[in-house]
């Protein structure tokens, strides 16, 4: 009986399960109903950057819009709001591009189990303001 034949698939399965569990537990993301915005909130694993959790807002598509604010909410209450965006690299090493829009924001706290997290993006196009609110899972 060749034991390697039975052990090797089990080892690969356990390794895959460990990697999947680790990465699925260290991030959450969501996309707006209109598919225009994506927010990712993940644990920072880069030792050269600040510890904690990092958020990123990305515009999907190339429409030229003016982002007014991004708000991260926990159980309906704002825990972070960013409403000033300057193109380029900031002191905290986060990067912002205005068109198409992409911006990072640093928060620090891990999401708590059993809480509902949402992002709200307020943006303006042709002098009309819109707010897209969506859930992060």
C-alpha positions as CSV (number, residue, x, y, z in Angstrom):
1,X,0.0,0.0,0.0
2,X,1.4,3.4,-1.1
3,X,0.7,5.8,1.8
4,X,1.9,8.8,-0.3
5,X,-1.0,8.2,-2.6
6,X,-3.4,9.0,0.2
7,X,-1.5,11.6,2.3
8,X,-0.5,14.0,-0.5
9,X,-4.1,14.9,-1.6
10,X,-5.0,15.4,2.1
11,X,-2.1,17.7,2.7
12,X,-3.0,19.7,-0.4
13,X,-6.6,20.0,0.7
14,X,-5.6,21.2,4.2
15,X,-3.1,23.7,2.7
16,X,-5.8,25.1,0.3
17,X,-8.3,25.3,3.1
18,X,-5.9,27.2,5.4
19,X,-5.0,29.7,2.6
20,X,-8.6,30.2,1.7
21,X,-9.7,30.7,5.3
22,X,-6.9,33.2,6.0
23,X,-7.5,35.4,3.0
24,X,-11.3,35.2,3.2
25,X,-11.2,36.4,6.8
26,X,-8.8,39.3,6.2
27,X,-10.9,41.3,3.7
28,X,-14.4,42.4,2.8
29,X,-15.6,44.2,-0.3
30,X,-18.7,45.4,-2.0
31,X,-19.8,46.9,-5.4
32,X,-22.5,49.5,-5.8
33,X,-25.8,48.6,-7.4
34,X,-24.9,50.6,-10.5
35,X,-21.6,48.7,-10.7
36,X,-19.7,52.1,-10.7
37,X,-18.0,51.8,-7.4
38,X,-16.0,49.1,-5.5
39,X,-14.8,49.3,-2.0
40,X,-12.4,46.9,-0.5
41,X,-11.5,46.8,3.2
42,X,-8.7,44.5,4.1
43,X,-6.1,43.7,6.7
44,X,-2.8,45.2,5.9
45,X,-0.2,42.5,5.5
46,X,2.6,44.8,4.2
47,X,5.1,45.4,7.1
48,X,6.3,48.6,5.4
49,X,2.9,50.2,5.8
50,X,0.9,51.2,8.9
51,X,-0.6,48.2,10.8
52,X,-4.3,47.6,10.8
53,X,-7.0,47.6,8.1
54,X,-6.9,49.6,4.8
55,X,-9.8,50.7,2.7
56,X,-9.8,51.4,-1.0
57,X,-12.4,53.0,-3.2
58,X,-12.2,52.4,-7.0
59,X,-14.3,53.7,-9.8
60,X,-15.2,51.0,-12.3
61,X,-15.3,52.6,-15.8
62,X,-14.0,55.9,-17.1
63,X,-16.9,58.4,-16.6
64,X,-15.5,61.8,-15.5
65,X,-17.1,62.4,-12.1
66,X,-16.2,64.5,-9.1
67,X,-16.1,62.4,-5.9
68,X,-17.4,64.4,-2.9
69,X,-17.0,61.9,-0.1
70,X,-16.6,58.2,0.9
71,X,-18.1,57.1,4.2
72,X,-17.6,53.7,5.9
73,X,-20.5,52.7,8.2
74,X,-20.8,50.1,10.9
75,X,-24.4,49.3,11.8
76,X,-25.6,52.5,10.1
77,X,-23.2,54.8,11.9
78,X,-20.3,56.5,10.2
79,X,-16.9,55.2,11.4
80,X,-14.8,56.9,8.7
81,X,-15.4,59.8,6.4
82,X,-13.0,61.2,3.8
83,X,-14.1,64.2,1.8
84,X,-10.9,65.8,0.6
85,X,-9.1,64.2,-2.4
86,X,-5.9,65.3,-3.9
87,X,-4.3,63.5,-6.8
88,X,-1.0,61.8,-6.0
89,X,0.7,60.1,-3.0
90,X,-0.1,61.4,0.5
91,X,2.1,61.4,3.6
92,X,0.6,58.1,4.8
93,X,1.7,56.6,1.4
94,X,-1.9,56.2,0.2
95,X,-2.5,57.0,-3.5
96,X,-5.3,58.9,-5.1
97,X,-6.2,59.2,-8.8
98,X,-9.1,61.5,-9.7
99,X,-10.1,60.2,-13.2
100,X,-11.0,57.3,-13.1
101,X,-11.2,57.7,-9.4
102,X,-9.2,55.6,-7.0
103,X,-8.3,56.4,-3.4
104,X,-7.0,54.5,-0.4
105,X,-8.0,55.3,3.2
106,X,-6.4,53.9,6.4
107,X,-8.6,53.1,9.3
108,X,-6.9,50.6,11.6
109,X,-9.8,48.7,13.3
110,X,-10.8,45.2,12.2
111,X,-14.5,44.6,11.4
112,X,-16.4,43.1,14.3
113,X,-18.4,39.9,13.8
114,X,-22.1,40.3,13.6
115,X,-22.0,43.9,12.5
116,X,-23.2,45.3,9.1
117,X,-20.7,47.3,7.1
118,X,-21.6,49.7,4.3
119,X,-19.9,52.2,2.1
120,X,-21.5,55.4,0.8
121,X,-20.0,57.2,-2.1
122,X,-21.2,60.7,-2.9
123,X,-20.3,62.0,-6.3
124,X,-21.2,64.8,-8.7
125,X,-21.7,64.7,-12.5
126,X,-23.0,67.6,-14.6
127,X,-23.9,69.6,-11.4
128,X,-26.1,66.8,-10.1
129,X,-25.1,64.9,-6.9
130,X,-25.6,61.2,-6.3
131,X,-25.0,58.9,-3.4
132,X,-24.5,55.2,-3.8
133,X,-24.7,53.1,-0.6
134,X,-23.8,49.5,-0.6
135,X,-22.9,46.6,1.7
136,X,-19.5,45.1,2.3
137,X,-19.3,41.4,2.8
